[in-house]
Amino acid sequence: MPQFLITALDYTDAQALDRRMATRPAHLEMAKKLKESGNFLLGGAMLNEEEKMIGSTLVLEFDSREQIDQWLAHEPYMLQKVWEKVEVTTFKVANI
């Protein structure tokens, strides 16, 4: 199954962190469902120098890029304008 690296940077307006924190439970619930289905390999928040969350990085497995796009269309951080810029790159986890 193809693997994908998702790098998502948050909006930078004054309310961005508040939106992230308010949406975080729904985002984590979706991540749990991805884990249960075998699509979630790794993920976490990116932090700035003050250790405040400014984005996310995930490694996911889906059958196609179209499935990634479908997931993004329902991802709470997208719907609630937490993530401003999202990059999806084909990826391969090293098997060492």
C-alpha positions in Angstrom: 0.0 0.0 0.0 1.4 3.4 -0.9 2.6 5.6 2.0 2.3 9.4 2.2 4.0 12.1 4.2 1.6 14.8 5.1 3.1 18.1 6.3 0.5 20.7 7.4 1.3 24.2 8.6 -1.3 26.0 10.8 -2.7 29.4 10.1 -0.8 32.1 11.9 -3.6 34.5 12.9 -4.1 35.4 16.5 -6.9 32.8 17.0 -5.0 29.9 15.2 -3.8 28.1 18.4 -7.3 28.5 20.0 -8.9 26.9 16.9 -6.4 24.1 17.0 -7.0 23.4 20.7 -10.8 23.5 20.3 -10.6 21.1 17.3 -7.9 18.8 18.7 -10.3 16.2 20.3 -12.1 15.7 17.0 -8.8 15.5 15.1 -7.4 12.9 17.6 -10.6 10.9 17.3 -10.1 10.7 13.5 -6.5 9.7 14.0 -7.6 6.9 16.3 -10.0 5.7 13.5 -7.1 5.8 11.0 -5.0 3.8 13.4 -7.7 1.2 13.8 -8.1 0.9 10.1 -4.3 0.5 9.6 -3.9 3.8 7.7 -2.0 5.7 10.4 1.7 4.9 10.8 3.0 8.0 12.6 2.0 11.5 13.4 2.5 14.4 15.7 2.5 18.2 16.2 5.3 20.4 14.9 6.4 22.9 17.5 8.0 26.4 17.3 10.8 27.7 19.6 8.3 28.4 22.4 7.1 24.8 22.0 3.7 25.9 20.8 2.0 23.8 18.1 2.3 25.3 14.6 1.5 22.3 12.4 1.4 18.6 12.0 3.3 15.8 10.3 1.8 12.4 9.5 2.8 9.3 7.7 -0.3 7.5 6.4 -1.0 4.5 4.1 -3.8 4.7 1.6 -4.5 2.9 -1.7 -4.3 6.1 -3.6 -3.8 9.9 -3.5 -7.5 10.2 -4.1 -8.2 8.5 -0.8 -5.8 11.0 0.9 -7.8 13.8 -0.7 -11.1 12.2 0.6 -9.6 11.9 4.1 -8.5 15.6 4.0 -12.0 16.7 2.9 -13.3 15.3 6.3 -10.3 16.1 8.5 -11.4 18.4 11.4 -8.2 20.5 11.1 -9.1 21.3 7.5 -12.8 21.9 8.2 -12.1 24.3 11.1 -9.3 26.2 9.4 -6.4 25.0 11.6 -4.2 23.8 8.7 -3.5 26.5 6.2 -0.9 24.8 3.9 -0.9 21.0 3.4 1.7 19.2 1.4 1.3 15.5 0.4 4.4 13.6 -0.7 4.7 10.0 -1.7 6.8 8.4 1.0 8.4 5.1 2.0 9.2 4.2 5.6 12.6 2.6 5.9 12.4 -1.0 6.8 15.6 -1.5 8.8 
